[in-house]
């Protein structure tokens, strides 16, 4: 049963063995006991490193196609990825619902409820991916690319990339699911090892398939999607083996293969707001791409946006998302353990770490923009000029996003997944798109106008996230399911 009223935490010592299997790893109790800074850092740094290393894969793709094919291929991957994320993030929202339950039950030391939650999230997401996402995504891909005003040359490169990603997304979803489950249960190092392995495989396959090697032909932009699908599929098979046979802090429950509708309803209850949040943010991104494509030199602006925002700005979001995950796990587990004050303090600590890392990246954006763009083969004078503009705006915007994401993690980890949804609608759709629309209707819309609109949206998101978390309404959210 799931409710939103306060409930007492389970006794930690007594619950630690609830549903535990022989030989499995124990939960890390430093999350709910002892010094905060080391606990937050031990959860955050493996995820931050995983994101940094994993993000290099996207950079390798962009650098390869940019140098071998041209900036139109950069735009194709950037536009396709933005569209693909809208659907993937919605399905992955189930994993946020899973993480809320897993963190709470891990804080209570209840292995049985953790494992049942993980399995139900897995079968639900795979079902949606295979039977809904793949066929619909494949057939609607051309219309989606038309919607974002993809230039004909960009669309020609983007369509096969997008269709391959839609058809073979299950492996990536398994990776996202497993990473969220392990981190919420307090193990951030296993997802780090898996993430680095995925990145190495991805880079190897992509280099071979994009460029060609020996008898293997060069697939160009399609090769990037093919490499990602093969690498994630192999990792998913290994992960399924481990989940079925044990050895990790989470596993699949034995002999319970059917759907548990109580848990699935709880996944949707907590996960759907995050799914709609992801859709809102990425629909905002698609509309923003449409605005970018409508400006003078629209293809050049889309290429600059794809590299600067989708790739280089990831230097900020990689670390911030890691801290967001740490905030969620710390807040959820401590609330499950009956320690709401410690949960709040952990989120504040994570935000301070995020600001420090974002400031370092901002210095690079401000003073080395030409050198960063050159890595991706950005040498066209128009593209470079637009990209330098954007990077300098993002050098300040990164500070705001780092804070916003850590507080978003705190809200989501405790079960308040609706507030981030409303905040995202305001800050990622209404504010930036409203600014662009007004400027477009009253005068000429230029790239710098769009970059400023993005900055204002980030500032709004930061302010609203901090205010909402500090109101403390998340302290009264409780979660439970029946005993199996």
Secondary structure in CASP SS format (residue, H / E / C, confidence):
PFRMAT SS
TARGET T0000
AUTHOR 0000-0000-0000
METHOD secondary structure of the structure
MODEL  1
X C 1.00
X E 1.00
X C 1.00
X C 1.00
X C 1.00
X C 1.00
X C 1.00
X C 1.00
X C 1.00
X C 1.00
X C 1.00
X H 1.00
X H 1.00
X H 1.00
X H 1.00
X C 1.00
X C 1.00
X E 1.00
X C 1.00
X C 1.00
X C 1.00
X C 1.00
X C 1.00
X C 1.00
X C 1.00
X C 1.00
X C 1.00
X C 1.00
X H 1.00
X H 1.00
X H 1.00
X C 1.00
X C 1.00
X C 1.00
X C 1.00
X H 1.00
X H 1.00
X H 1.00
X H 1.00
X H 1.00
X H 1.00
X H 1.00
X H 1.00
X H 1.00
X H 1.00
X H 1.00
X H 1.00
X H 1.00
X H 1.00
X H 1.00
X H 1.00
X H 1.00
X H 1.00
X H 1.00
X H 1.00
X H 1.00
X H 1.00
X H 1.00
X H 1.00
X H 1.00
X H 1.00
X H 1.00
X H 1.00
X H 1.00
X H 1.00
X H 1.00
X H 1.00
X H 1.00
X C 1.00
X C 1.00
X H 1.00
X H 1.00
X H 1.00
X H 1.00
X H 1.00
X H 1.00
X H 1.00
X H 1.00
X H 1.00
X H 1.00
X H 1.00
X H 1.00
X H 1.00
X H 1.00
X H 1.00
X H 1.00
X H 1.00
X H 1.00
X H 1.00
X H 1.00
X H 1.00
X H 1.00
X H 1.00
X H 1.00
X H 1.00
X H 1.00
X H 1.00
X H 1.00
X H 1.00
X H 1.00
X H 1.00
X H 1.00
X H 1.00
X H 1.00
X H 1.00
X H 1.00
X H 1.00
X C 1.00
X C 1.00
X E 1.00
X H 1.00
X H 1.00
X H 1.00
X H 1.00
X H 1.00
X H 1.00
X H 1.00
X H 1.00
X H 1.00
X H 1.00
X H 1.00
X H 1.00
X H 1.00
X H 1.00
X H 1.00
X H 1.00
X H 1.00
X H 1.00
X H 1.00
X H 1.00
X H 1.00
X H 1.00
X H 1.00
X H 1.00
X H 1.00
X H 1.00
X H 1.00
X H 1.00
X H 1.00
X H 1.00
X H 1.00
X H 1.00
X H 1.00
X H 1.00
X H 1.00
X H 1.00
X H 1.00
X C 1.00
X C 1.00
X C 1.00
X C 1.00
X H 1.00
X H 1.00
X H 1.00
X H 1.00
X H 1.00
X H 1.00
X H 1.00
X H 1.00
X H 1.00
X H 1.00
X H 1.00
X H 1.00
X H 1.00
X H 1.00
X H 1.00
X H 1.00
X C 1.00
X C 1.00
X H 1.00
X H 1.00
X H 1.00
X H 1.00
X H 1.00
X H 1.00
X H 1.00
X H 1.00
X H 1.00
X H 1.00
X H 1.00
X H 1.00
X H 1.00
X H 1.00
X H 1.00
X C 1.00
X C 1.00
X C 1.00
X C 1.00
X H 1.00
X H 1.00
X H 1.00
X H 1.00
X H 1.00
X H 1.00
X H 1.00
X H 1.00
X H 1.00
X H 1.00
X H 1.00
X H 1.00
X H 1.00
X H 1.00
X H 1.00
X H 1.00
X H 1.00
X H 1.00
X H 1.00
X H 1.00
X H 1.00
X H 1.00
X H 1.00
X C 1.00
X E 1.00
X C 1.00
X C 1.00
X E 1.00
X C 1.00
X C 1.00
X C 1.00
X C 1.00
X H 1.00
X H 1.00
X H 1.00
X H 1.00
X H 1.00
X H 1.00
X H 1.00
X H 1.00
X H 1.00
X H 1.00
X H 1.00
X H 1.00
X H 1.00
X H 1.00
X H 1.00
X H 1.00
X H 1.00
X H 1.00
X H 1.00
X H 1.00
X H 1.00
X H 1.00
X H 1.00
X H 1.00
X H 1.00
X C 1.00
X C 1.00
X C 1.00
X C 1.00
X C 1.00
X C 1.00
X C 1.00
X C 1.00
X C 1.00
X C 1.00
X C 1.00
X C 1.00
X C 1.00
X C 1.00
X C 1.00
X H 1.00
X H 1.00
X H 1.00
X H 1.00
X H 1.00
X H 1.00
X H 1.00
X H 1.00
X H 1.00
X H 1.00
X H 1.00
X H 1.00
X H 1.00
X H 1.00
X H 1.00
X H 1.00
X H 1.00
X H 1.00
X H 1.00
X H 1.00
X H 1.00
X H 1.00
X H 1.00
X H 1.00
X H 1.00
X H 1.00
X H 1.00
X H 1.00
X H 1.00
X H 1.00
X H 1.00
X H 1.00
X H 1.00
X H 1.00
X C 1.00
X C 1.00
X C 1.00
X H 1.00
X H 1.00
X H 1.00
X H 1.00
X H 1.00
X H 1.00
X H 1.00
X H 1.00
X H 1.00
X H 1.00
X H 1.00
X H 1.00
X H 1.00
X H 1.00
X H 1.00
X C 1.00
X H 1.00
X H 1.00
X H 1.00
X H 1.00
X H 1.00
X H 1.00
X H 1.00
X H 1.00
X H 1.00
X H 1.00
X H 1.00
X H 1.00
X H 1.00
X H 1.00
X H 1.00
X H 1.00
X H 1.00
X H 1.00
X H 1.00
X H 1.00
X H 1.00
X H 1.00
X H 1.00
X C 1.00
X C 1.00
X C 1.00
X H 1.00
X H 1.00
X H 1.00
X H 1.00
X H 1.00
X H 1.00
X H 1.00
X H 1.00
X H 1.00
X H 1.00
X H 1.00
X H 1.00
X H 1.00
X H 1.00
X H 1.00
X H 1.00
X H 1.00
X H 1.00
X H 1.00
X H 1.00
X H 1.00
X H 1.00
X H 1.00
X H 1.00
X H 1.00
X H 1.00
X H 1.00
X H 1.00
X C 1.00
X H 1.00
X H 1.00
X H 1.00
X H 1.00
X H 1.00
X H 1.00
X C 1.00
X C 1.00
X C 1.00
X C 1.00
X C 1.00
X C 1.00
X H 1.00
X H 1.00
X H 1.00
X H 1.00
X H 1.00
X H 1.00
X H 1.00
X H 1.00
X H 1.00
X H 1.00
X H 1.00
X H 1.00
X H 1.00
X H 1.00
X H 1.00
X H 1.00
X H 1.00
X H 1.00
X H 1.00
X H 1.00
X H 1.00
X H 1.00
X H 1.00
X H 1.00
X H 1.00
X H 1.00
X H 1.00
X H 1.00
X H 1.00
X H 1.00
X H 1.00
X H 1.00
X H 1.00
X H 1.00
X C 1.00
X C 1.00
X H 1.00
X H 1.00
X H 1.00
X H 1.00
X H 1.00
X H 1.00
X H 1.00
X H 1.00
X H 1.00
X H 1.00
X H 1.00
X H 1.00
X H 1.00
X H 1.00
X H 1.00
X H 1.00
X H 1.00
X H 1.00
X H 1.00
X H 1.00
X H 1.00
X H 1.00
X H 1.00
X H 1.00
X H 1.00
X H 1.00
X C 1.00
X C 1.00
X C 1.00
X C 1.00
X H 1.00
X H 1.00
X H 1.00
X H 1.00
X H 1.00
X H 1.00
X H 1.00
X H 1.00
X H 1.00
X H 1.00
X H 1.00
X H 1.00
X H 1.00
X H 1.00
X H 1.00
X H 1.00
X H 1.00
X H 1.00
X H 1.00
X H 1.00
X H 1.00
X H 1.00
X H 1.00
X H 1.00
X H 1.00
X C 1.00
X H 1.00
X H 1.00
X H 1.00
X H 1.00
X C 1.00
X C 1.00
X E 1.00
X C 1.00
X C 1.00
X C 1.00
X C 1.00
X C 1.00
END
